[in-house]
Amino acid sequence: MVIFLVGYAGSGKSSLGKRLARRLGVRFVDTDKQVELQEGASIADIFHYEGEEYFRIAERRAVEALANEAVDMVVATGGGLPTWRDNMEWLVRSGITIYLRRSPEQILSRLTEYGREKRPMFRGKSDEELLAFMHEQMALREPHYAKSHIAVECTTMSDDEVVEYLVNRL
């Protein structure tokens, strides 16, 4: 069984995904790390030198390769992956999709300086600008994320509670 975690950047896909995978006794994979390994370049460099279209194609190749491994795993997807072409529909058909829903305010409160810097779309924005940006982007992405098999309102739970909830649901 492949479990795909979807949600906005900073929603906890990687941090919660690692914990969930440990609890389930399965492998954890982050698609951004997979793309970087596959391409031999950072996500920022891929975007800068090759463009978003190239990155999205590489991202899709990475998740397809993971799903074809026929190994149980938890996969943290990039925040934009479900919004590109038919990716969300493909994820739903290829595994169990879990939407980690958080408010922009909670994401902002969880972001470290490093977490902010490693995400190019967050760089150089004041807190107010970043919140406005996240509200706008999340509204556009919500219809894609909402197609998930399971949606978890993480804003009202601790990370431990989210993991417990998902272990029980799965």
N, C-alpha and C positions, 0 to 999 in steps of 0.2 A: 504494500500500500504506500503510495506517495501522498504526502500531505503538503499542500501548497499554502503558505501563509501569504496573504495579500493585505495591503493597507498602505496608507500614506507614509512617506519618509519620516522616520522617527517614531513610528507607532509601536515599535518593539518586535518587529518580525525576526530580526537576528537574535536579540537577547532572549526573547521568549522562546524562539525556535530552538536554540541550543538547550534550554532547560527542558522543553517539551521532548526533544529527541532523547535526552538523557533519561527522562522518566519512562519513556516508551522503549528504551533500549535499542534505538535505531540510529542510523547515520544522520548528521545534520549537514546541509549544504546551503551556502549563500550564493544566489545566482550572480551577484556582482563579482564575487571572488572567482566563480567559475569562468565568467566572461574574461576577467583579467588574465587568468591562467591560459585560457584558450587563445586569446589574442596577443598575449605577451606585452600588454600595455595597461595603464590605469584607465578607469572609466572616464576620468576627466580628459586624458589624452585622446581616448577614442572619440569622445564627443568633439573635442577641439580639432583633431586632424582628419577624422573620417566622417563626422556628422552623426546626427541622431538616427537617421534611417539605417546606417551601417550598424550602429550600436544595437538598435532594436532587432535587426536580423540576427546578429550574433547572440543576443539574449534569448531569442526564440530557439536557436540551434542548441544553446546550452540546456534549456529546460527540456527540450525534446530528447536530447542525449541522456539526461538524468532519468526521465520517465522510462526510456527504453532499457535501462539497466535492470529492470525488474527486481529491484532491491527496496526493502522498506526504508523510507527516509522522510525527514522533514526538510522542506525546501523553503527558504526565505526568498521571496521574489523581490525584484526591484519595484518601487512604488509605481512606476509608469508602465511596467510590463503588462498588467491586465488591460490597459487602456489602448493598446496598439493593435490594430487590425482585429483578428478573431482570437487573440490570445486568451481572453477570459473564458470564452466558450471552450477553447481547447483545454485549458486548465481544468475546467469543470468536468469535461469528458475523461480526462487523463488521471484524475486522482480526487482526493478530498480537498476542497478549498475552504479555507478559514479566513474570514475577514476580521482583522484586528482593528476595531473602530475606536479612535480616540479623538478628543476635541483638539483643535489647534492650540488652545491655551495649555492643555496638558502636555502636548508634544513639545511646545516651547519650554515648559518648566522642566522637562526631562532632558533637554538637549544640553550637552556639555559644550564647551568652546570647541573642542575637537570635532564633536558631532556636527556642529554648525559649519565648521571650516571644510569638512570632508564632503559636504553636499554643496556643489557649486550654486544651485538655485537658492540656497539660504545665505550665501556669502554677501557681505556688504550691506545687509538690510538691518535697520533698527528693529527693535522688538515690535513696534507698531506696524511697520511695513511688512515684516515677516508674518505677523498674524493676519493682516489683510490679504497677503499673497496666499497663505495657506487656506484661508476661508474660500477664496476664489477657486483655487486648484482642487480642493477637496470636493466642492460642489460639482465640478466637472467630472471628477473621478468616481464619485459615489455610485452612479448607475452601474458602472462596471464592477466595482467591488461588491455591490449588493447582490450580484448573481451567485455569490458563494454558497456552498452547502450550509455553512455555519457562520453566523456573525456574532462576534463577542463585543459587548459594550465594555471596553477596558477602562473607560473613564471612571467607572464606579467600583472597580476591583483593584486589589493589589496585584502585582505580578505573580505572586504565589497563588492567589485565588484564580487568576486566569489560567495558569498551568493546571491546577487541580480541576477546574471546570472542564478544560479541554480533555484531560486524561479520562474523566468520567464520561464525557460525551462520545469519545472515540471508542 
